[in-house]
Amino acid sequence: MANNSPIHSDKYPESFYFATAKEIYQYPVLDGALEVDVCIVGGGFSGLNTAIELAQKGFSVALLEAKRVGWGASGRNGGELIRGIGHGLEQFKNDIGQEGVDAITQMGFEAVDIVRERVAAHNIDCDLTMGYCDLAVKPRHMKELAEELEHLQSVGYRHELKLLEKADIGEVIGSDCYQGALMDMGSGHLHPLNLALGEARVARELGVQIFEYSAATKIIKGDKPKVLTERGEVSCNQLVLAGNAYIGHKLEPYVGGKVLPAGSYLLATEPLSPEMCQQIIPKNMSFADMRIALDYFRLSSDGRLLFGGLCTYSGKDPADIEAALRPNLEKVFPQLKGVRIDYQWGGMIGIGANRLPQLGTLPDAPNIYFAQAYSGHGVNATHMAARLLAEAIAGNTERFDVFAKVKHMTFPGGPALRSPLLAAGMLYHRFMDIF
């Protein structure tokens, strides 16, 4: 096994994050048979943090990753660490009651705390910076932000919040595109691949056995589930499926049928001058607007603008990410017209029909757990899901059951029809964004 010095490998997708990765480590391929308490399929935030939480509780754990640790959405996303889990939690009141709604609300705050505490406790160098704004594009968005501010204050959110009207928005962003903003100092941004790589190091130091290029090819259910790979197999007491958008319908149809892979894409500009950084984002916050087809953006630690969006549901990547995203970037920041783009990349996020993360066990195998469908808010929600999975496996299912009680639709028609159906639905929502 190689040491943990940077490995310049083409096996991670080319991106700004890979170019600035700090703790890449070469893990072995699973070769032969292994028996552990818990096997985890998926080496992103969900899998890595479930492994950490379980190892801290004394479980023996093996983690199987089809590619490299953090290869999927965990290592490619916008890096925005935003409070909250799910959207419109009141819609689930019939399933989980007001107590359940209140519990998920508080877990949405705890999720950010888990990341902050893990980074601090284990010295993970991932550029964690606090400060985030929701951006109002339309006047009705300002009403929604005022309601959100009132709600957050009513449920005891302890971080600084400030509603900025259009006349005041220059405090946080140098753009004329927005009606106002809600500033939140309890959310922020970070380098997601470096967070995932640092968490893999934490898991490794706790004794977790991590295997790369070890895709699960078959699951054998039973009292002791077994996961087969091309060159090996893992027997366990409990199995966790944490592959999210990459889990696949073939490996486990019940899980795969409830999540839709959707594309999201990013650009990284050349490094900007300190003066330009101060002009466009004076307080080094991260941002997302309130449209369905939203833009999200922030500065990197070396002064690049990272600008993302263009969420696609068709299953097809844009032919030219820069050509597709540059007009959006230059609309928000016309002062950057013609700026050089140094990196462009994308990847798949997992979306469920109701946009609440899906946690549960398989109906025919209660010792097989799953967590997925973070719908673009996975940096925090994955960490909370991992804690709930570990609590449930250790015998405390109270908080896990709040999520498990929510019913999730299986997308009709199998993999071939899922993307066109959701694409059609999203066209409707984008149309409604006009008004």
N, C-alpha and C positions, 0 to 999 in steps of 0.2 A: 504494500500500500504506500502511496506517495505521501510526502509530508503536506502540511497545510499552507505552503507558499503558493502564490497565485499561479494558476495553470492557464496559459493562453491557449484555450481549446475552442474549436468551432462547434463543440457539442452543446453549448448554450446558445440561444438565439442572440444574434448581434443586437446590441442595444447600448444606450448610455450606461445602464446599470451593469451590464457585463463588463464594459470597458473600465468601470471604476470599482469592480468587485474586490473585496479585501480578504475574505476568508474561504476561498474556494479550496475544497479538500476532495481528494479522489477516494470515494468509497468503493468497496469491492462489489463484484457481482455475486449473487447467491449461487453457491455451487454445493449441492448436497442437501441433506435433510437437517432440519432444525426444529426444536420444540421450545416454545416460550409460553408465558402466561397470555400475552396479548400480541397479535400480529396487526399491523397497520398497513393498509394499502394507500400510498400517496405521500410524497415527500414535500408537500407545500406547508403553508402555515397551519392548517388543520391537523395534518398528520404529525408534524414536528412537535407542535405544542401539546397534542394529546400524549405523545411519547414522553415529553418532559414531565407533564403532570403525573402520568402513571409511574414513571421511574422514581419520582420523588415520593410516591406512595409505596414503593417497594416492589412493584411488579417488574418481571422480566419482559422486555419488549423487543420485537424485531419490526423494522420498517422497510417496506419494499417500495422502491421508486422506479418507474419505467424508464426515466431519462436521467436527469441530474436533480439533486436537491434544489428546490426553488425554480425548476425549469418552467413551470406553467405560470398561471396568473400571479402566484405569490412573488415571482421574481420579475414581472413585467408591468405591473399595474402603475397607476398614477402616484402611488405612495402617499395618499391622503388618509390620515388617521382621524376619522370623524365619529363623533358621538352617535349613539343610537343603533338599534337593530330593528330591521323591518320598516314597513311603511304603512301608515294608517292602522295602528294596532287595534283601534276600536272595532274593526271588522271581525276580529277574532274573539270578541267578547262571548259569543254564544258557545264557543268551544272551550274557553279557558277562564271565563268569568273576569270580573274587574280585577280580582287579585292577580290573575295571570297576566293581564295587561300591565298592571303596575309592576309586577316582577320583571317582565321583559324590559320595561322602561328603565328600571334601575340597572339591569344587566347591561343595557346599552351604554351606561356610564362606566360600569365596572370593566367592560371590555377594553376601554382606552387605558384604564388604570393598569390592567394586566400587562399591556405592552410597555407602558412607561416603567413599571416595576421590573419587568424582565430585562429590559435594556439596561437599567441602572444596576441591578443586582449582578449582572454578568458582563458588564463593560462591553456591550455590543456597539460597535462603532457604525452607526447607521444614520447619522445626521439628523437625529430626532429634534424637531423644532416645533414649538407650540404656537398656535395662532391660525385660525381658519375663518372664512366668510362664506355664507350663502349669499348669492347675488340675485337680486330681483330684476328680471327682464321686463316685466309688465307691471302696471299699477296694482293689479290684483295680487301679485306676488308680495307686495309690501304688506297687504292685509294679512297674508299667510305668515309672513315673518313676524309681524306683531303678535299674532296668535301663538306662534311657536315660542317667542320670548316669554309671553305670559305663562304658557304651559311649563316651560323649563323652570321658571321661577317657582311655580306652584308645587312642583315635585322635588324641590330641594337641590337643583343643580348648583354645585358649589363654585363653579368657575365664572370668571368675568364674562358678561354678555353686554353687547351694546348694539342698539338699532340705529343704523346710520341712514339718514335721508339723503336724497340726491345731492343736496348742497354740501353734504359732509363726507361724501364717499371718497373724496380725494385723500382723506386720511390714510386709506388703505390701498387704493388702486388708482393708477393713472389711466383711466378709460372713461369715455363718455357713453358707454353702451348700457349702463345700468341705472335703474330707478332708485336703488338703495341696497343695503346689505345688513345682514345680522352677523356681527363679529362674535366669535366664540374662542376664548383663550384656553378652553379645555380640550380643543381638538387641534390637529396640527398636521405635520408631514414628515416623511422620512425616506430613506433609501431602502426600498422593499427587499431587493435581492440581498443586500448586506444584512438586513434583519433576519431573513431566512437562513443565510449561511451562518450567522452568529448563533441562531437557535439550534441549528444542526450541531454545532460545536458543543453547545450546552447539553443536548441530548446525548451526544457521544461520550462526554465526560461523566454523565450519569450512568453509563453502561448500556445505553440503547444500541442495538446492533442495526446499523443502517446499510442497506444494499442498493446500489444504483444499477441501472441497466438490467433491472430484475422485474420486468412487468408481470403482473398477475395474469395468467392465462386461463385459469379455471379455479372455481371455488367448490369445494366438496363440503356440504353442510352435514351437521351431526352434533353429537355431544362435544366433540373436539373438532372444530372446523379445520380444514386443511386448505392451504393456498398453494397452487402449483405455479411454477415459473418455468422458463425454458430449460433451466439447468438445475432446478432444485425444488424444494417444497418446505413449507412451514406448517407445523401443527400447533394449535393453540387452544386455550379455553374460551377466549373471546376474540372476535375479529372486528376491526374497524375499517370501514370503507370511506376513504377521505380523498378520493380522486376528483370530486366536483365535476367540472365540465369535461374532464378527460376520463371519467370512470367507464363510460361506454355502455351501450345497451346490451351488448353481447355478454359481458362479464356478469352483470346482474340486472335483468330487465326491470325489476321493481324500482330500483334506484335510478338506473339510467333513463327510464321513461318519464321521470318527474323533473328533469333538469334539461334546459336547452342551452347548448353552447352558443354564445353570442360574441362577436368580435368587438374589441375596443382597441384604439390606436393612439400612438403618441409620437410627437416630434421633440427633439432637443436641439435648440439653437446653438450657434457658436457662443463662447463665453461673452457676456455683455460687460460693458464698462461699469464700474461702481456707480457712476452718475446715472446711467440708463436703468440699472437695477433700482436705484432710489426713486427714479421717475415713475417706473411702471408698478413696482410693488414695494412701497417704502418701508413696510414693517415685516417683510419676509414671511407673509402668510401664504396659505394655500387657499384656493377658491374653487367653487363649482356654481354654475348658474342653475336656475330652477326649472328649466325646460326638460321635456322628456328626452330629446336629443341634445343633451347638455354638453357644454364645454367645461373642462376642468384644467387647472394650471397652477404652477408654482415655480419658484426659483430653485435650482440645485445649489449645492454648497459651493460650487465653483462659478456661480453666476450665470448659468444658462437658464433660459426659459424652457420649462418642460410643459408642453401644451398637448392636451389629449381630448378625445371625444370620438365622434363618428361611429357610435355604436351601431353595428350591423347585425341583423337577424337572419340574413339570407344564407349564411354559411359560406359566403364568398368574401375574400379579402379584397380591398381596393387594389387596383393595378399599381397605383402610385400613391402611397400614403401622404407624401409631402404635397403633391398636387391637390389631394382631397382636403387636407387640413390647413394648408397655408392660408387660404382665403379667410377661414375662421379666425386664425391667429392675427392676421393683419386687420381684420375688422375690429377685434377687441383692442389691439395695440397698433394703430396705424403708424406710430413712431418707429415700429420695427419692420416696416415695409422693405422687402428685399434682403432681410437678414439671412445669413447663411444657416442652413440646416445641416448639422453634423450627424445626427442619428434619426432614424425613423424605424418604428417597430410596432408590433401589435401582438395580440393573443386572445385566447378564449376565456371569457368569464362564464359562470354558471347562473342561469336565471330560472326561477320557478314562476308558476302562474300567478301566485299571490304575493311574491316578492318578500316573503318571510323565509329566513333560513330554515332548511329542513333537517331536523334531527329525529332519529327514531331507531327502531330495530325492525328487521325483516319479519313480516307476518308469519313466515314458516320457519324462522330461525331466530329466536329471541336472544341468542348469544352473538348475533352479528349486528353491529351498530353502523349507522351512517350519519354523515354531516355534509351538507352541500347547499348550493343555490343561494349564495350570498348577494347576488344581484348588484354587483358593483361596489359593495361596502364591506369587502372581505377582510381588509387589514385588521379591523377591530373585531368583527363578528367571528372570524375564525378562531381567535384566541379565546373568546367566551365559549364557543362551541367545544373547543378542546377541554376546557375546564369542566363543562357539563358532562362530556363523555367520560372523563376520568372519574368524576364523582359517581356517575351511574355504575360504571364497572366496579368501583370500590364498594357499591352497595347503597349509596345515597342517591335515589332517583328523583327526589322532590323537584328540583329545578329542571332537570332533563325532561321530566314528564310534562312540564308546562308546554314545551315545544312539541313533544311527541303527541300531544292530544290534538294538535291542529291537523286538519285533513288537507292533503295536497293532491291536486289534480295530476293525473297522468296525461301527458300530451297525446292526443289521438293520432292514429295513423302510423305509429312507429317512427323511426328516425327520418324516413324520407319525407314525411309530411309536417314534421314538427316546425322546421324553420320557416317554410312558406306560411303556415298558419299564424305564427307569432309575428312574422314580418307584416302580414296584413293587419293584424291587431295594432301593431305599433304605428303603422301609417295613420290609423284613425286617431291615436293619441297625439301624434305630431300635428295632425290637422287641427285638433282641438287646442293645441298650443298657440295657434294663430290668434285666438280670441282672448 
